[in-house]
Amino acid sequence: MCYEVAPRIVDLMSTATGTPTASADTTPSPATTAGPTADRDAATTAANSADALRGATTTAAPTARGRARGWQLRFAVLSLVWGFSFLFIKVGTQGFAPLQVTLGRVAFGALVLLAVLVVKRERLPRSARTWAHLTVAAFLLNALPFSLFAYAELTIPSTLAGICNATSPLWGMALSVVALSEDRPTRRRVAGLGLGFLGVLTVLGAWQGFAGTDLTGTVMALGASLCYPIGWIYVRRTLAGVPHSHLSMSGAQLLLATAQLAAVTPLFTTAPTSYPIIPLLAVFALGALGTGLAFLIQYGLVAEIGPTTAQMVTYFIPVIATAAGVALLHEQLSWNTPVGALIVLAGAALTQSRPRPSRPAVPPTGSTTTN
């Protein structure tokens, strides 16, 4: 959930942390040699290559299909895990204070990433400057938004929290215009921004005076979604070019978020007197799956299929969150909630779309050019 980002945000993380991106490996064809001997050699080589290709095709095709099914399966798992995160938050807050839920979440997530770091024999960053900037990033991208979502779900349904989370690309577009001088608005993106926030008003039932909606909880959820683009803009300005892996940087970031919440939580909450099993399992799943494992899956997807396709998971999250909340928590759903969610997603998609490049005119076949 903390990595539901627009393509430009995933791209900046590729720059900032050295994340590999998927690329097609092409092998140049050998140059053509003049002369009969070269022609015979080329013909023989081509025939042999064709035979080899026919034999390799039967082996390579199932492998390619297996890879396609592999990333699609992981994409589906990531959508489910992040979609169910809002349900896990709701269940977790039924047994623990919001800050305790958030502390457990980042702690379990950090343990997963640290375990993978140990297995891969990677090290955490050593630069004091990097740790200082990661401290701010941990607050903006983890500690603050996770806590706001947990507090919000004390008074609003998990379905509404999931829909509010989908506004993050809208906030990102609006902020990038102000904070990133190279990211100028277009008519298409401005229209998407307006459409998206129209969807938010539809979800909240603005024409009814927001009746039946807790404004404090909704503002908290929207504020949590706003934290993500603010945090990524900060990362882009301060950590671009840092020579550390994506895994190393994120592991350090979650460690710092854990330390921040471990220091703050005792000041505002008392230690739990009991540990009910269902809320405890929800917090564990939220951290180990929704924060730790989900990051690893997303990292692999970005490397394999590129950031543009990988970020499409953002548009499935509110759908899954809504379905889970209604089916498993029996949350009420009025008509304006799914309609508004669709408008939000349409607006978010419009802000991320790019116009197709115009193709140069091709002269008709058989035409001649005269000077």
C-alpha positions in Angstrom: 0.0 0.0 0.0 2.9 2.3 0.7 4.2 1.8 -2.8 1.1 2.5 -4.8 2.6 5.1 -7.1 2.4 6.7 -10.5 4.9 5.7 -13.1 7.0 8.8 -12.6 7.4 7.9 -8.9 8.5 4.3 -9.6 10.9 5.8 -12.2 12.4 8.1 -9.7 13.0 5.2 -7.3 14.8 3.4 -10.2 17.0 6.5 -10.4 17.4 7.0 -6.6 18.1 3.4 -5.6 19.5 1.7 -8.7 16.5 -0.5 -9.3 16.9 -2.5 -12.5 14.3 -2.0 -15.2 13.2 -4.5 -17.7 14.8 -4.2 -21.1 14.8 -6.3 -24.2 18.2 -7.8 -24.9 18.8 -7.6 -28.7 21.8 -9.2 -30.5 22.9 -7.4 -33.7 23.0 -9.3 -36.9 26.4 -9.9 -38.5 27.3 -7.7 -41.3 26.8 -8.9 -44.9 29.9 -9.8 -46.8 30.1 -9.4 -50.6 31.1 -12.3 -52.9 30.0 -15.8 -53.8 31.8 -17.5 -50.9 30.3 -15.2 -48.4 26.9 -15.9 -50.0 27.3 -19.6 -49.7 28.6 -19.4 -46.1 25.7 -17.1 -45.2 23.2 -19.5 -46.8 24.6 -22.4 -44.9 24.7 -20.5 -41.7 21.1 -19.3 -42.2 19.9 -22.9 -42.8 21.6 -24.2 -39.7 20.3 -21.3 -37.7 16.7 -22.0 -39.0 17.0 -25.6 -37.9 18.3 -24.6 -34.5 15.6 -22.0 -34.2 12.8 -24.5 -35.0 14.2 -26.7 -32.2 14.6 -23.9 -29.8 11.1 -22.5 -30.4 9.4 -25.6 -29.0 11.4 -25.2 -25.8 11.3 -21.4 -25.5 7.6 -21.0 -26.1 6.5 -22.8 -23.0 9.1 -21.0 -21.0 7.9 -17.6 -22.2 4.3 -18.6 -21.4 5.4 -19.7 -18.0 7.0 -16.3 -17.4 3.9 -14.5 -18.5 1.7 -16.5 -16.2 4.3 -16.0 -13.5 4.2 -12.2 -13.5 0.4 -12.1 -13.9 0.0 -14.4 -10.9 2.3 -12.2 -8.8 0.4 -9.1 -10.0 -2.8 -10.7 -8.8 -1.2 -11.6 -5.4 0.0 -8.0 -5.0 -3.4 -6.6 -5.8 -5.0 -8.9 -3.2 -2.5 -8.3 -0.5 -2.7 -4.5 -0.8 -6.5 -4.6 -1.3 -6.9 -6.6 1.9 -4.5 -4.3 3.9 -7.4 -2.0 4.7 -9.4 -5.0 6.1 -6.3 -6.0 8.2 -6.1 -2.4 9.6 -9.8 -2.5 10.5 -9.5 -5.9 12.3 -6.2 -4.9 14.0 -7.7 -1.8 15.5 -10.4 -3.9 17.1 -7.8 -5.3 19.5 -5.0 -2.7 19.6 -4.6 1.0 19.5 -3.9 2.6 16.1 -0.3 3.4 16.9 0.3 -0.2 18.1 -1.2 -1.5 14.9 1.2 0.7 12.9 4.2 -0.2 15.0 3.5 -3.9 14.5 3.0 -3.3 10.8 6.4 -1.7 10.2 8.2 -4.0 12.6 7.0 -7.2 10.9 7.6 -5.6 7.4 11.2 -4.6 8.5 11.9 -8.2 9.7 10.9 -9.6 6.3 13.2 -7.2 4.4 16.1 -7.7 6.8 15.8 -11.5 6.4 16.0 -11.1 2.6 19.0 -8.7 3.0 20.8 -11.4 5.1 20.0 -14.1 2.6 21.3 -11.9 -0.3 24.3 -10.7 1.8 23.5 -7.1 1.1 24.3 -4.3 3.5 22.4 -1.4 4.8 23.5 2.1 3.8 26.5 3.5 5.8 26.4 7.2 4.9 25.1 9.4 7.7 23.6 11.7 5.1 21.6 8.9 3.5 20.3 7.8 6.9 19.3 11.4 7.7 17.2 11.7 4.5 15.8 8.2 5.0 14.6 9.3 8.4 12.4 11.9 6.8 11.3 9.5 4.1 10.3 6.9 6.8 8.2 9.5 8.5 6.4 10.7 5.3 6.0 7.3 3.6 5.5 5.0 6.5 5.0 6.2 10.0 2.7 9.1 9.3 0.4 7.7 6.5 0.1 4.3 8.2 -0.9 5.9 11.5 -3.4 8.2 9.8 -5.0 5.2 8.0 -5.2 3.3 11.3 -6.8 6.2 13.1 -9.1 6.9 10.2 -10.5 3.4 10.3 -11.7 3.8 13.8 -14.6 5.9 12.4 -14.8 5.1 8.7 -15.3 1.8 6.8 -12.3 0.0 5.3 -14.0 0.4 1.9 -13.8 4.2 2.2 -10.2 4.1 3.3 -9.3 2.0 0.3 -11.0 4.5 -2.0 -9.3 7.4 -0.4 -6.0 5.7 -0.9 -6.7 5.7 -4.7 -6.5 9.5 -4.7 -2.7 9.4 -4.2 -1.9 9.8 -7.9 -4.2 12.8 -8.0 -2.3 14.5 -5.1 0.9 13.5 -6.8 0.0 15.2 -10.1 -1.1 18.4 -8.2 2.0 18.5 -6.1 4.4 17.8 -9.0 3.2 20.8 -10.8 4.3 22.9 -7.8 7.4 21.1 -6.7 8.9 19.7 -9.9 9.6 22.4 -12.4 10.1 19.8 -15.2 6.6 18.3 -14.7 4.2 20.8 -16.4 0.5 20.2 -16.5 -1.4 19.4 -19.7 -5.1 19.8 -20.4 -5.5 16.0 -20.2 -3.9 15.8 -16.7 -5.8 18.9 -15.4 -9.0 17.3 -16.6 -8.1 14.1 -14.9 -7.4 15.9 -11.6 -10.8 17.7 -11.7 -12.5 14.4 -12.6 -10.8 12.6 -9.7 -11.8 15.0 -7.1 -15.3 15.1 -8.4 -15.3 11.4 -7.7 -14.1 12.0 -4.1 -17.1 14.4 -3.6 -19.4 11.7 -5.1 -18.0 9.1 -2.7 -18.6 11.4 0.3 -22.1 12.3 -0.9 -21.4 16.1 -1.0 -25.0 16.9 -2.3 -26.3 15.5 1.0 -24.1 17.6 3.1 -21.7 14.6 3.7 -24.5 12.9 5.7 -23.4 9.6 7.2 -19.7 10.2 6.6 -17.3 10.9 9.4 -15.4 13.9 8.1 -12.5 13.6 10.6 -11.8 10.0 9.6 -12.1 10.8 5.9 -9.8 13.8 6.1 -7.2 11.5 7.9 -7.5 8.9 5.1 -7.1 11.6 2.4 -4.2 13.1 4.3 -2.5 9.7 4.4 -2.8 9.5 0.6 -1.3 13.0 0.4 1.7 11.9 2.4 2.9 9.5 -0.3 3.6 12.0 -3.1 5.1 14.4 -0.7 7.5 11.7 0.5 8.4 10.6 -3.0 9.1 14.2 -4.1 11.4 14.5 -1.1 13.1 11.3 -2.0 13.6 12.5 -5.6 15.2 15.7 -4.4 17.5 14.2 -1.8 18.3 10.6 -2.6 18.6 10.5 -6.4 21.8 8.8 -7.4 22.5 7.1 -4.0 24.6 4.0 -4.8 22.5 1.5 -2.8 20.0 -1.2 -3.9 16.2 -0.7 -3.6 16.1 -3.5 -1.1 18.8 -2.0 1.1 17.2 1.5 1.1 13.7 0.2 1.9 15.0 -2.1 4.7 16.7 0.9 6.3 13.6 3.0 5.8 11.3 0.5 7.6 13.9 0.1 10.4 13.8 3.9 10.9 10.0 3.9 10.8 10.0 1.2 13.5 12.3 3.2 15.7 10.1 6.3 15.3 6.9 4.5 16.2 8.6 2.6 19.1 9.6 6.0 20.6 6.2 7.6 20.1 3.7 4.8 20.8 4.4 4.5 24.6 3.8 8.2 25.0 0.2 8.0 23.6 -0.9 4.5 24.4 -0.7 2.0 27.3 0.7 -1.5 26.8 -1.9 -4.1 25.7 -3.4 -6.1 28.6 -4.2 -9.0 26.2 -3.3 -10.1 22.7 -6.4 -11.3 20.9 -5.5 -13.8 18.3 -7.5 -12.5 15.3 -6.3 -8.8 15.6 -2.8 -10.0 16.2 -2.8 -12.2 13.1 -4.3 -9.2 11.2 -1.4 -7.0 12.3 1.1 -9.7 11.4 -0.4 -10.2 7.9 -0.5 -6.4 7.5 3.2 -6.1 8.1 4.7 -9.4 6.9 2.5 -9.6 3.8 1.1 -6.1 3.1 4.4 -4.3 3.7 7.3 -6.8 3.6 6.3 -9.4 1.0 4.3 -6.9 -1.1 7.4 -4.8 -1.5 9.5 -7.8 -2.7 6.8 -8.7 -5.2 6.5 -5.2 -6.5 10.2 -4.8 -6.8 10.3 -8.0 -9.0 7.4 -6.8 -11.1 9.0 -3.4 -11.8 12.3 -5.1 -12.8 10.5 -7.7 -15.1 7.6 -5.8 -16.8 8.5 -2.2 -16.2 7.0 0.5 -13.9 4.2 1.5 -16.2 2.5 -1.9 -16.1 3.5 -2.6 -12.5 1.8 0.5 -11.2 -1.5 -0.5 -12.7 -2.0 -2.5 -9.5 -3.1 0.9 -8.0 -6.4 0.7 -9.8 -7.3 -2.8 -8.5 -6.7 -2.0 -4.8 -9.9 0.0 -4.1 -12.0 -2.6 -5.9 -10.6 -5.4 -3.8 -10.7 -3.3 -0.6 -14.4 -2.6 -1.2 -15.2 -6.2 -2.0 -13.4 -7.5 1.1 -15.0 -4.9 3.4 -18.5 -5.7 2.2 -18.1 -9.5 2.0 -16.1 -10.1 5.2 -16.8 -7.1 7.5 -20.4 -6.6 6.3 -19.9 -2.9 5.7 -22.7 -1.0 4.2 -22.3 0.2 0.6 -24.5 2.9 -0.9 -24.7 3.5 -4.7 -22.5 6.6 -4.6 -19.5 4.8 -3.1 -18.7 2.5 -6.1 -19.8 5.1 -8.6 -17.5 7.7 -7.0 -14.7 5.2 -6.8 -14.9 4.5 -10.6 -14.8 8.3 -11.2 -11.7 8.6 -8.9 -10.0 5.8 -10.8 -10.8 7.3 -14.2 -9.4 10.6 -13.1 -6.3 9.0 -11.7 -5.8 7.1 -15.0 -6.3 10.2 -17.0 -3.6 12.1 -15.0 -1.1 9.3 -15.8 -2.0 8.9 -19.4 0.3 10.3 -22.2 -0.8 11.3 -25.6 0.3 9.0 -28.4 3.3 10.4 -30.4 2.3 11.4 -33.9 3.7 9.3 -36.6 5.4 10.8 -39.6 3.4 10.7 -42.8 4.4 7.7 -45.0 4.2 8.3 -48.8 1.8 5.9 -50.6 3.3 2.8 -52.2 4.5 3.4 -55.7 4.7 7.1 -55.5 7.7 9.0 -56.9 9.4 12.1 -55.7 10.5 14.7 -58.2 13.0 17.5 -57.6 
